[in-house]
């Protein structure tokens, strides 16, 4: 029977031409099959596996070789030091989106009862994280997809949160007619002709959560426009966008008379989030 060391070597060789991190991918997937951390694989590298475990691992490696993202294979991804369930119905959480969390937490007082809304919540990483970090906040999470909303609700339950409400809605269409201290969104912002749609994990993610008309700006335009009605005076708007869209998004915000319009850079130094304040 092959050992853990042999299985990892063979899997790494299989993935070497289709992954930037073939050994890491193999370790994560074998750890998932065995319900063990990666440190176990190194400490017990001479252990053998059952036929069932080997078959399960090889099936995952085959899917990974075809490009299926690791997060969809394991059904989980870490974000802001919490584990979130993910499925093919939602985008895979990315470190860049943590900038939205950082900026939001700076705007939300720790012990104040504020209201905020996360538009296009997907897996719920933004709504759930903010609800957990600010227990006194009332959070509404919105998505047009019932499948995505089910994932978000599961993640809220998994983290035992009671201060999040969920609405199936096309942006503000079915949202309660009330005002919020913060409107936050990571909407679709990729142009349908963008070459990145044919690369990497994005090939497998739901296109409705990625692509927007008008060179990727149409949903941002809708949110920024409608948010004015739902924001309290001096309320805050935060929207994530593409690395090359900051100037256009700032122009949208300025045309709608938002104050203090400014863009912020992500971990890679790219302008990723634009802020505006309702007068």
C-alpha positions as CSV (number, residue, x, y, z in Angstrom):
1,X,0.0,0.0,0.0
2,X,1.3,3.5,-0.8
3,X,2.3,5.7,2.1
4,X,1.2,9.3,2.7
5,X,4.6,10.5,1.5
6,X,4.2,8.5,-1.8
7,X,0.6,9.6,-2.3
8,X,1.5,13.3,-1.8
9,X,4.5,13.0,-4.2
10,X,2.4,11.4,-6.9
11,X,-0.4,14.0,-6.5
12,X,2.0,16.9,-6.5
13,X,3.4,15.6,-9.8
14,X,-0.1,15.4,-11.2
15,X,-0.9,18.9,-10.3
16,X,2.4,20.5,-11.2
17,X,1.2,21.9,-14.5
18,X,-2.2,23.1,-13.4
19,X,-1.6,24.7,-10.0
20,X,0.7,27.4,-8.6
21,X,0.9,25.4,-5.3
22,X,0.7,21.7,-6.2
23,X,2.1,20.3,-2.9
24,X,0.0,22.6,-0.8
25,X,-3.1,21.6,-2.8
26,X,-2.3,17.9,-2.3
27,X,-1.7,18.3,1.4
28,X,-5.0,20.2,1.9
29,X,-7.0,17.6,0.0
30,X,-5.4,14.7,1.8
31,X,-5.9,16.4,5.1
32,X,-9.5,16.9,4.2
33,X,-10.0,13.2,3.4
34,X,-8.3,12.1,6.6
35,X,-9.8,14.9,8.8
36,X,-6.2,15.7,9.9
37,X,-4.1,18.9,9.8
38,X,-1.2,19.2,7.4
39,X,1.3,18.7,10.3
40,X,-0.1,15.2,10.7
41,X,0.8,14.3,7.1
42,X,4.4,15.3,7.7
43,X,4.7,13.6,11.1
44,X,3.2,10.3,9.9
45,X,4.4,10.4,6.3
46,X,5.1,6.6,6.4
47,X,1.5,5.7,7.3
48,X,-0.6,3.9,4.8
49,X,-4.3,4.6,3.9
50,X,-7.3,2.4,3.3
51,X,-8.5,1.7,-0.2
52,X,-11.5,3.9,0.4
53,X,-9.3,6.8,1.6
54,X,-7.0,6.5,-1.5
55,X,-10.0,6.4,-3.8
56,X,-11.5,9.5,-2.3
57,X,-8.1,11.4,-2.4
58,X,-7.5,10.4,-6.0
59,X,-11.0,11.6,-7.0
60,X,-10.3,15.0,-5.5
61,X,-6.9,15.3,-7.2
62,X,-8.6,14.5,-10.5
63,X,-11.1,17.3,-10.0
64,X,-8.4,19.6,-8.9
65,X,-6.4,18.7,-12.1
66,X,-9.4,19.8,-14.1
67,X,-9.3,23.2,-12.3
68,X,-12.0,22.8,-9.6
69,X,-11.1,25.3,-6.8
70,X,-9.8,23.8,-3.5
71,X,-12.5,25.7,-1.6
72,X,-15.3,24.0,-3.6
73,X,-13.7,20.6,-3.1
74,X,-13.4,21.0,0.7
75,X,-16.5,23.1,1.1
76,X,-14.8,25.6,3.3
77,X,-12.6,28.7,3.2
78,X,-11.1,30.9,6.0
79,X,-12.0,34.6,6.2
80,X,-11.1,37.0,9.0
81,X,-9.9,34.0,11.1
82,X,-13.2,32.2,10.8
83,X,-14.1,29.1,8.7
84,X,-17.0,29.6,6.2
85,X,-18.9,27.0,4.3
86,X,-18.7,27.7,0.5
87,X,-20.4,26.0,-2.4
88,X,-20.4,26.5,-6.2
89,X,-23.4,28.8,-5.6
90,X,-21.2,31.5,-4.1
91,X,-17.9,33.3,-4.8
92,X,-14.8,32.0,-3.0
93,X,-13.8,34.4,-0.2
94,X,-10.6,36.3,-1.0
95,X,-8.2,38.2,1.2
96,X,-8.8,41.5,-0.7
97,X,-12.3,41.6,0.7
98,X,-10.9,41.9,4.2
99,X,-10.3,45.6,3.4
100,X,-14.1,46.1,3.4
101,X,-14.2,44.6,6.9
102,X,-11.3,46.8,8.1
103,X,-12.9,50.0,6.8
104,X,-16.4,49.0,8.1
105,X,-15.1,48.3,11.6
106,X,-13.4,51.7,11.7
107,X,-16.8,53.3,10.9
108,X,-18.9,51.2,13.4
109,X,-18.5,52.1,17.1
110,X,-18.0,49.0,19.2
111,X,-20.8,49.5,21.7
112,X,-23.3,51.4,19.6
113,X,-26.6,49.9,18.1
114,X,-26.1,50.6,14.4
115,X,-27.9,49.3,11.4
116,X,-26.0,48.1,8.3
117,X,-26.8,46.2,5.1
118,X,-24.7,43.9,3.0
119,X,-25.9,43.8,-0.6
120,X,-25.0,40.7,-2.6
121,X,-23.9,38.8,0.5
122,X,-23.0,35.5,-1.2
123,X,-21.6,33.2,1.4
124,X,-22.2,35.9,4.0
125,X,-18.6,36.5,4.9
126,X,-19.1,40.3,5.2
127,X,-22.4,40.3,7.0
128,X,-21.4,37.4,9.4
129,X,-18.0,38.9,10.1
130,X,-19.4,42.3,10.9
131,X,-22.2,40.8,13.0
132,X,-19.7,38.8,15.0
133,X,-17.3,41.7,15.4
134,X,-20.0,44.2,16.3
135,X,-22.6,42.3,18.4
136,X,-24.7,45.4,19.0
137,X,-25.2,46.0,15.2
138,X,-28.3,45.0,13.4
139,X,-27.2,43.5,10.1
140,X,-29.3,42.8,7.0
141,X,-27.8,40.5,4.4
142,X,-29.3,40.5,0.9
143,X,-28.8,38.3,-2.2
144,X,-30.9,37.7,-5.3
145,X,-29.9,34.0,-5.3
146,X,-31.8,31.8,-2.9
147,X,-29.0,29.2,-3.1
148,X,-26.4,31.8,-2.0
149,X,-28.7,33.0,0.7
150,X,-29.0,29.5,2.1
151,X,-25.2,29.3,2.4
152,X,-25.1,32.6,4.1
153,X,-27.8,31.6,6.6
154,X,-25.9,28.4,7.3
155,X,-22.7,30.4,8.0
156,X,-24.6,32.7,10.4
157,X,-26.0,29.7,12.3
158,X,-22.6,28.0,12.3
159,X,-21.1,31.0,14.1
160,X,-24.2,31.3,16.4
161,X,-25.2,34.8,15.4
162,X,-28.7,36.2,16.1
163,X,-28.2,39.8,14.9
164,X,-28.4,39.0,11.1
165,X,-31.5,39.0,9.0
166,X,-31.7,37.7,5.5
167,X,-33.7,38.9,2.5
168,X,-33.9,37.5,-1.0
169,X,-33.8,40.7,-3.1
170,X,-32.4,42.3,-6.2
171,X,-30.4,44.9,-4.4
172,X,-32.8,47.1,-2.4
173,X,-36.0,45.9,-4.2
174,X,-37.4,43.7,-1.3
175,X,-35.5,45.4,1.6
176,X,-37.4,46.9,4.5
177,X,-38.0,50.6,4.0
178,X,-35.7,51.9,6.7
179,X,-32.4,53.8,6.9
180,X,-28.9,52.4,7.6
181,X,-25.7,53.7,9.1
182,X,-23.7,51.7,6.6
183,X,-24.4,50.2,3.2
184,X,-21.7,47.8,2.1
185,X,-21.3,45.7,-1.0
186,X,-18.9,43.5,-3.0
187,X,-21.1,43.5,-6.2
188,X,-20.4,42.0,-9.6
189,X,-17.9,44.3,-11.3
190,X,-16.2,42.3,-14.0
191,X,-16.8,43.2,-17.7
192,X,-18.1,40.2,-19.7
193,X,-15.1,40.5,-22.1
194,X,-12.5,40.4,-19.3
195,X,-9.9,37.7,-20.0
196,X,-9.6,36.9,-16.3
197,X,-13.0,35.1,-16.6
198,X,-11.2,32.3,-18.4
199,X,-8.5,31.9,-15.8
200,X,-8.0,30.1,-12.5
201,X,-10.8,29.7,-9.9
202,X,-13.0,32.3,-11.6
203,X,-13.9,29.9,-14.4
204,X,-15.9,27.8,-11.8
205,X,-17.6,30.6,-9.9
206,X,-21.1,31.8,-10.5
207,X,-21.1,34.3,-13.4
208,X,-24.0,36.2,-12.0
209,X,-21.9,37.2,-9.0
210,X,-19.0,38.3,-11.2
211,X,-20.2,40.0,-14.4
212,X,-21.9,43.4,-14.7
213,X,-22.9,45.4,-17.8
214,X,-21.4,48.8,-18.7
215,X,-17.8,47.6,-18.4
216,X,-18.5,46.1,-15.0
217,X,-20.0,49.2,-13.5
218,X,-23.8,48.8,-13.9
219,X,-24.5,47.3,-10.5
220,X,-22.2,49.7,-8.7
221,X,-24.2,52.6,-10.4
222,X,-27.5,51.1,-9.2
223,X,-26.3,50.5,-5.6
224,X,-24.7,54.0,-5.3
225,X,-27.9,55.6,-6.7
226,X,-30.4,53.7,-4.6
227,X,-28.3,53.8,-1.4
228,X,-29.0,57.5,-1.0
229,X,-32.6,56.7,-0.1
230,X,-31.6,54.1,2.4
231,X,-28.7,55.8,4.2
232,X,-29.1,57.9,7.2
233,X,-27.8,61.5,7.0
234,X,-24.0,61.2,7.2
235,X,-24.3,57.5,6.6
236,X,-21.5,55.6,4.9
237,X,-21.3,53.7,1.6
238,X,-18.5,51.2,0.9
239,X,-18.2,49.3,-2.4
240,X,-15.5,46.9,-3.5
241,X,-14.5,47.1,-7.2
242,X,-11.9,46.1,-9.7
243,X,-8.3,47.3,-9.4
244,X,-8.7,49.5,-12.4
245,X,-12.1,51.0,-11.7
246,X,-11.4,53.5,-8.8
247,X,-11.5,56.6,-11.0
248,X,-14.8,55.5,-12.6
249,X,-16.4,54.6,-9.2
250,X,-15.3,57.9,-7.7
251,X,-16.9,59.7,-10.6
252,X,-20.1,57.8,-10.0
253,X,-20.1,58.7,-6.3
254,X,-19.2,62.4,-7.0
255,X,-22.0,62.7,-9.6
256,X,-24.5,61.5,-7.0
257,X,-23.2,64.1,-4.6
258,X,-21.6,61.9,-2.0
259,X,-19.1,63.6,0.3
260,X,-15.6,62.6,1.3
261,X,-15.2,60.3,-1.7
262,X,-12.0,58.3,-1.4
263,X,-10.6,54.9,-2.6
264,X,-8.5,52.6,-0.5
265,X,-5.8,50.1,-1.5
266,X,-5.9,46.3,-0.8
267,X,-3.1,44.0,0.4
268,X,-1.5,44.1,-3.1
269,X,-1.5,47.9,-3.2
270,X,-4.4,48.1,-5.7
271,X,-7.3,50.5,-5.2
272,X,-10.0,48.1,-4.2
273,X,-12.7,49.9,-2.2
274,X,-14.3,53.3,-2.6
275,X,-16.0,55.2,0.2
276,X,-18.6,57.9,0.1
277,X,-20.7,59.7,2.8
278,X,-24.3,60.8,2.4
279,X,-24.6,64.6,3.0
